[in-house]
Amino acid sequence: MTARSPRTATVAIDAERSSEFGRRLRAWYRRNARDLPWRDTRDAYRILVSELMLQQTQVARVVPKYHEFLATFPTLAAVARATPKRVMEAWAGLGYYARARNLHALARVVTDRGRSPAATLPSTPDALRALPGIGAYTAGAVASFAYEERAPLVDTNVARVLSRVFAPALSPKRPRDLKRLWQIAEQTLPTRRATWTHNQALMELGALVCTARVARCGECPVRAVCRTATSDEGVRRGRG
């Protein structure tokens, strides 16, 4: 099941370009992926904690807090049984405390205020989005990374990569264009078996190579199928 994105005009994506993009992207990721603790688990709670912490916070700051928080609250039920103040204290140093408040509220809903310790997060994006503080991206991330659902996800890094590769005229800052980028994310997903790697690779490419400050096209594994890179190269050749 895929995450539901708002209706807008369909964006046509060339199937051959999409397939080659995915193949190159995933091959690059397998060789270059960073060793991050949340990539070694399929536990939905731990993945949710990592995704919430990573919102507007750098990876280097998240890694130690991720371990500390999970040592204090090893399960969703443990979060639910704690006071909001205690959860805030464990979150200290990360900022944006609404994330911690939402996690506490979500934990209480899912585990019946801690009375159902075996309760787990749902596996589908739609069901996840019904929980407190879970938006489209986080729902797609948990469904994809915990349950390996064929679910698209679009954060800032993914939106930048997809727009540069497939639709340079689209701006992720425009709501209508962002909806179209969600469409592209869904259209370019591989089979369910490869979705985990594909979505991790998209985020990794945006974080390490196709960055906001510098597009390192010379290092990019998908340069050959990137409309921005190939059009820029054509302009340079024309000037020469």
PLY file of the C-alpha trace (Angstrom):
ply
format ascii 1.0
element vertex 240
property float x
property float y
property float z
element edge 239
property int vertex1
property int vertex2
end_header
0.00 0.00 0.00
1.33 3.45 -0.82
1.03 6.74 0.99
-1.85 8.83 -0.27
-0.79 12.16 -1.78
-3.13 15.04 -2.66
-4.67 15.04 -6.13
-3.00 17.20 -8.73
-2.00 17.00 -12.39
-0.13 13.79 -13.17
3.59 14.12 -13.88
4.78 11.89 -16.72
8.01 10.05 -15.92
9.87 8.08 -18.55
9.89 4.45 -17.40
13.35 3.71 -18.77
14.85 6.81 -17.11
13.14 5.92 -13.84
14.41 2.34 -13.90
17.98 3.39 -14.66
17.82 6.07 -11.98
16.77 3.52 -9.37
19.36 0.97 -10.41
22.23 3.48 -10.25
20.97 5.03 -7.03
20.65 1.75 -5.11
24.00 0.43 -6.35
25.69 3.62 -5.13
23.98 3.37 -1.75
25.14 -0.19 -1.17
28.74 1.00 -1.62
28.55 4.33 0.20
25.85 4.23 2.89
26.79 5.65 6.27
26.66 3.29 9.24
23.77 4.77 11.23
22.16 2.92 14.16
18.56 3.24 12.96
19.50 1.47 9.73
20.25 -1.71 11.69
16.71 -2.18 12.99
13.22 -2.87 11.68
11.64 -1.98 15.02
8.93 0.56 14.21
9.26 2.41 17.53
13.02 2.87 17.17
12.62 4.02 13.59
9.93 6.50 14.63
12.21 7.91 17.33
15.03 8.37 14.81
12.75 10.03 12.26
11.33 12.46 14.80
14.80 13.34 16.09
16.17 13.86 12.59
13.55 16.48 11.77
15.50 19.77 11.70
18.41 18.26 13.65
21.78 17.17 12.26
22.74 13.51 12.28
25.83 14.09 14.43
23.66 15.52 17.22
21.00 12.85 16.89
23.17 9.71 17.19
24.14 10.06 20.89
20.67 11.31 21.90
19.06 8.41 20.03
20.99 5.90 22.14
20.36 7.81 25.37
16.64 8.18 24.75
16.16 4.51 23.94
18.11 3.49 27.03
15.64 5.54 29.09
12.56 4.56 27.10
13.18 1.18 25.44
9.57 0.75 24.32
6.58 2.78 23.22
4.77 1.69 26.39
7.62 3.08 28.51
7.10 6.47 26.88
3.36 6.26 27.50
3.80 5.51 31.20
6.20 8.42 31.72
5.14 11.94 32.55
5.39 14.54 29.78
8.04 16.30 31.84
10.21 13.18 31.98
9.98 12.72 28.21
10.93 16.38 27.69
13.94 15.94 29.95
15.14 12.96 27.94
14.69 15.00 24.76
16.74 17.93 26.08
19.39 19.18 23.68
17.47 18.44 20.50
15.07 21.38 20.60
11.70 21.51 18.84
9.99 19.93 21.85
6.69 19.53 20.04
8.24 16.37 18.58
8.64 14.90 22.07
5.14 15.96 23.10
3.72 14.32 19.98
5.67 11.13 20.66
4.26 10.99 24.19
0.71 11.57 22.95
1.13 8.95 20.23
2.52 6.40 22.67
-0.48 6.84 24.97
-2.90 6.32 22.06
-1.18 3.23 20.65
-0.54 1.47 23.98
-3.69 2.57 25.82
-1.64 4.74 28.18
0.91 1.99 28.65
-1.60 -0.69 29.58
-0.95 -2.63 26.35
2.85 -3.06 26.32
2.80 -5.37 23.30
0.97 -2.84 21.11
2.91 -1.70 18.05
2.67 1.02 15.47
0.48 0.29 12.44
2.19 -0.67 9.20
0.37 1.42 6.59
0.94 5.12 5.84
-2.74 5.98 6.16
-3.03 4.38 9.60
0.19 6.02 10.76
-0.98 9.45 9.63
-3.99 9.13 11.92
-1.68 9.22 14.95
-0.64 12.46 16.74
2.23 14.32 15.10
2.68 11.96 12.14
2.79 13.67 8.76
3.09 12.25 5.27
6.88 11.95 5.34
7.12 10.26 8.74
4.30 7.87 7.84
6.10 6.89 4.66
9.40 6.49 6.47
8.04 4.21 9.22
6.01 2.13 6.76
8.99 1.78 4.44
11.83 1.30 6.93
10.04 -0.75 9.60
7.60 -2.78 7.52
9.20 -2.52 4.07
5.93 -1.29 2.60
6.09 0.16 -0.89
5.54 3.68 0.44
6.93 6.93 -0.99
8.49 9.56 1.24
9.51 13.12 0.48
11.60 15.26 2.82
13.74 18.26 1.89
16.60 16.12 0.56
14.36 13.81 -1.44
12.39 16.70 -2.95
15.62 18.33 -4.09
16.96 15.14 -5.70
13.72 14.30 -7.48
13.20 17.81 -8.80
16.75 18.07 -10.12
16.69 14.63 -11.73
13.18 14.53 -13.19
11.58 17.99 -13.13
13.97 20.95 -12.79
11.13 23.42 -13.30
9.46 22.31 -10.08
10.25 24.09 -6.83
9.79 22.09 -3.60
8.93 25.38 -1.89
5.71 25.70 -3.89
2.91 23.53 -2.43
1.56 22.57 -5.87
5.01 21.54 -7.05
5.64 19.60 -3.85
2.49 17.57 -4.53
3.88 16.74 -7.95
7.17 15.64 -6.39
5.21 13.25 -4.17
3.75 11.83 -7.36
7.22 11.41 -8.82
8.40 9.69 -5.62
5.56 7.20 -5.92
6.01 6.64 -9.66
9.74 5.96 -9.33
9.46 3.47 -6.44
10.82 0.00 -7.24
9.16 -3.23 -6.19
8.35 -3.62 -2.51
11.43 -5.79 -2.00
13.76 -2.92 -2.94
11.83 -0.01 -1.40
13.81 0.12 1.86
17.11 0.54 0.02
15.64 2.94 -2.53
14.20 5.35 0.03
17.33 5.26 2.19
19.41 5.92 -0.92
17.32 8.91 -1.95
17.84 10.58 1.41
21.53 9.68 1.48
22.18 11.14 -1.97
20.49 14.39 -0.98
22.45 14.57 2.26
25.91 13.75 0.87
26.06 14.55 -2.85
23.07 16.45 -4.25
23.09 18.98 -1.42
21.35 22.33 -1.14
24.59 24.29 -1.06
26.53 22.33 -3.69
25.32 19.88 -6.32
28.35 17.61 -6.66
27.44 16.43 -10.14
30.91 15.05 -10.79
30.42 12.58 -7.91
26.77 11.81 -8.57
25.85 8.23 -9.49
22.69 9.32 -11.34
24.24 12.12 -13.37
23.68 10.32 -16.68
19.91 10.35 -16.16
19.61 13.72 -14.37
17.86 16.37 -16.44
19.56 19.19 -14.55
23.07 17.77 -15.00
22.61 16.86 -18.66
21.03 20.21 -19.55
23.83 22.10 -17.79
26.39 20.05 -19.68
24.66 20.81 -22.97
24.72 24.54 -22.21
28.46 24.39 -21.44
29.17 22.57 -24.66
27.15 25.10 -26.62
29.16 27.92 -25.13
32.35 26.13 -26.04
0 1
1 2
2 3
3 4
4 5
5 6
6 7
7 8
8 9
9 10
10 11
11 12
12 13
13 14
14 15
15 16
16 17
17 18
18 19
19 20
20 21
21 22
22 23
23 24
24 25
25 26
26 27
27 28
28 29
29 30
30 31
31 32
32 33
33 34
34 35
35 36
36 37
37 38
38 39
39 40
40 41
41 42
42 43
43 44
44 45
45 46
46 47
47 48
48 49
49 50
50 51
51 52
52 53
53 54
54 55
55 56
56 57
57 58
58 59
59 60
60 61
61 62
62 63
63 64
64 65
65 66
66 67
67 68
68 69
69 70
70 71
71 72
72 73
73 74
74 75
75 76
76 77
77 78
78 79
79 80
80 81
81 82
82 83
83 84
84 85
85 86
86 87
87 88
88 89
89 90
90 91
91 92
92 93
93 94
94 95
95 96
96 97
97 98
98 99
99 100
100 101
101 102
102 103
103 104
104 105
105 106
106 107
107 108
108 109
109 110
110 111
111 112
112 113
113 114
114 115
115 116
116 117
117 118
118 119
119 120
120 121
121 122
122 123
123 124
124 125
125 126
126 127
127 128
128 129
129 130
130 131
131 132
132 133
133 134
134 135
135 136
136 137
137 138
138 139
139 140
140 141
141 142
142 143
143 144
144 145
145 146
146 147
147 148
148 149
149 150
150 151
151 152
152 153
153 154
154 155
155 156
156 157
157 158
158 159
159 160
160 161
161 162
162 163
163 164
164 165
165 166
166 167
167 168
168 169
169 170
170 171
171 172
172 173
173 174
174 175
175 176
176 177
177 178
178 179
179 180
180 181
181 182
182 183
183 184
184 185
185 186
186 187
187 188
188 189
189 190
190 191
191 192
192 193
193 194
194 195
195 196
196 197
197 198
198 199
199 200
200 201
201 202
202 203
203 204
204 205
205 206
206 207
207 208
208 209
209 210
210 211
211 212
212 213
213 214
214 215
215 216
216 217
217 218
218 219
219 220
220 221
221 222
222 223
223 224
224 225
225 226
226 227
227 228
228 229
229 230
230 231
231 232
232 233
233 234
234 235
235 236
236 237
237 238
238 239
